[in-house]
Amino acid sequence: MEGYETLAYALVQDGRFELTVLADVVDAQSSVPAIVILLLLILGVFFGMLTSAVALWRSGAVPCAAVLMILAFLVVDLFLNEGFGIAPAWASHVFDFVGACWIASAAVLLAGRAGLSDEALRRASLGQQCRGSG
């Protein structure tokens, strides 16, 4: 999809095409395969990110605030940017980038641990990984 958008942008910037004609052609490209692929992409990204966030939250492997950055990305991108148009397009990507860097750095810094402590095992069994830790 990004390649399609990049091609459309390049054609508009080229200057050799009449913009209204080009816009009609681009808008008419809503074929069944394109719609199916777009739906699979959107649903896969949405539920994949939610599943990843839940797995990271429950694992206790990274700070919970970092996991919340994933959810903040979804809220800002889907609702504030796409839905209401009140957030700039880059705002959601800031949340995603900061969250991904935070999760990656936490995973690298915590990777040296040999195993979970008794306290971490107790919290995991009680489902309290993120209460009081961070």
C-alpha positions as CSV (number, residue, x, y, z in Angstrom):
1,M,0.0,0.0,0.0
2,E,2.9,2.4,0.8
3,G,4.3,1.7,-2.7
4,Y,1.0,2.5,-4.3
5,E,0.8,5.8,-2.3
6,T,4.4,6.6,-3.2
7,L,3.7,6.0,-6.9
8,A,0.6,8.3,-6.8
9,Y,2.6,11.0,-5.1
10,A,5.4,10.8,-7.6
11,L,2.9,11.0,-10.5
12,V,1.2,14.1,-9.0
13,Q,4.6,15.8,-8.5
14,D,5.8,14.9,-12.0
15,G,3.8,17.7,-13.7
16,R,3.1,15.9,-17.0
17,F,-0.3,14.7,-15.9
18,E,-3.5,16.6,-15.5
19,L,-4.4,16.2,-11.8
20,T,-8.1,15.7,-12.1
21,V,-7.7,12.9,-14.7
22,L,-5.0,11.3,-12.5
23,A,-7.2,11.6,-9.4
24,D,-10.1,9.9,-11.3
25,V,-7.8,7.0,-12.3
26,V,-6.3,6.6,-8.8
27,D,-9.8,6.7,-7.2
28,A,-11.1,4.1,-9.6
29,Q,-8.5,1.5,-8.4
30,S,-10.7,0.2,-5.7
31,S,-10.8,-3.4,-6.9
32,V,-11.9,-6.4,-4.8
33,P,-8.4,-7.7,-4.3
34,A,-7.1,-4.3,-3.2
35,I,-10.0,-4.0,-0.7
36,V,-9.3,-7.5,0.7
37,I,-5.6,-6.9,1.0
38,L,-6.2,-3.5,2.7
39,L,-8.7,-5.1,5.2
40,L,-6.2,-7.9,6.0
41,L,-3.5,-5.3,6.5
42,I,-5.6,-3.1,8.8
43,L,-7.1,-6.0,10.8
44,G,-3.7,-7.8,11.1
45,V,-2.0,-4.7,12.2
46,F,-4.7,-3.7,14.7
47,F,-5.2,-7.1,16.3
48,G,-1.5,-8.0,16.0
49,M,-0.5,-4.8,17.9
50,L,-3.2,-5.5,20.5
51,T,-2.0,-9.1,21.0
52,S,1.6,-8.0,21.2
53,A,0.7,-5.4,23.8
54,V,-1.3,-7.8,25.9
55,A,1.5,-10.4,25.7
56,L,4.2,-7.8,26.7
57,W,1.9,-6.5,29.5
58,R,1.3,-10.0,31.0
59,S,4.9,-11.1,30.6
60,G,6.3,-8.3,32.8
61,A,9.4,-8.4,30.6
62,V,9.3,-4.6,29.9
63,P,7.9,-1.6,31.7
64,C,4.2,-1.3,31.5
65,A,4.4,2.4,30.4
66,A,6.3,1.3,27.3
67,V,3.5,-1.1,26.5
68,L,1.0,1.7,26.9
69,M,2.8,3.5,24.1
70,I,1.6,0.9,21.7
71,L,-2.0,1.5,22.7
72,A,-1.4,5.3,22.6
73,F,-0.2,4.8,19.0
74,L,-3.4,3.0,18.1
75,V,-5.6,5.6,19.7
76,V,-3.8,8.6,18.2
77,D,-3.5,7.1,14.7
78,L,-7.0,5.5,14.4
79,F,-9.1,8.0,16.3
80,L,-7.4,11.4,16.6
81,N,-5.7,11.4,13.2
82,E,-7.8,9.3,10.9
83,G,-11.1,9.6,12.6
84,F,-11.3,13.2,13.8
85,G,-8.3,14.7,12.0
86,I,-7.3,16.6,15.1
87,A,-3.8,15.1,15.5
88,P,-1.0,15.6,12.9
89,A,-0.1,12.5,10.9
90,W,3.4,12.2,12.5
91,A,2.1,12.3,16.1
92,S,1.1,8.6,16.3
93,H,4.4,7.5,14.9
94,V,6.2,9.4,17.7
95,F,4.4,7.2,20.2
96,D,5.2,4.1,18.2
97,F,8.8,4.9,17.8
98,V,9.4,5.9,21.5
99,G,7.5,2.8,22.6
100,A,9.4,0.5,20.3
101,C,12.8,1.9,21.4
102,W,11.8,1.7,25.1
103,I,10.7,-1.9,24.7
104,A,13.8,-2.9,22.7
105,S,16.1,-1.2,25.2
106,A,14.3,-2.7,28.2
107,A,14.5,-6.1,26.6
108,V,18.2,-5.8,25.9
109,L,19.0,-4.4,29.4
110,L,16.9,-7.1,31.1
111,A,18.1,-10.0,28.9
112,G,21.0,-10.8,31.2
113,R,18.8,-12.1,33.9
114,A,19.1,-15.8,34.4
115,G,15.5,-16.3,35.6
116,L,12.6,-14.8,37.4
117,S,12.8,-14.1,41.1
118,D,10.4,-15.6,43.5
119,E,8.6,-12.2,43.8
120,A,8.2,-12.0,40.0
121,L,6.9,-15.5,39.8
122,R,4.4,-14.7,42.6
123,R,3.2,-11.6,40.8
124,A,2.9,-13.4,37.5
125,S,0.8,-16.1,39.0
126,L,-1.4,-13.4,40.6
127,G,-1.7,-11.4,37.4
128,Q,-0.2,-8.3,39.1
129,Q,2.8,-7.7,36.9
130,C,2.2,-4.0,36.3
131,R,0.8,-2.9,39.6
132,G,3.5,-1.0,41.5
133,S,6.3,-1.8,39.1
134,G,7.2,0.1,36.1
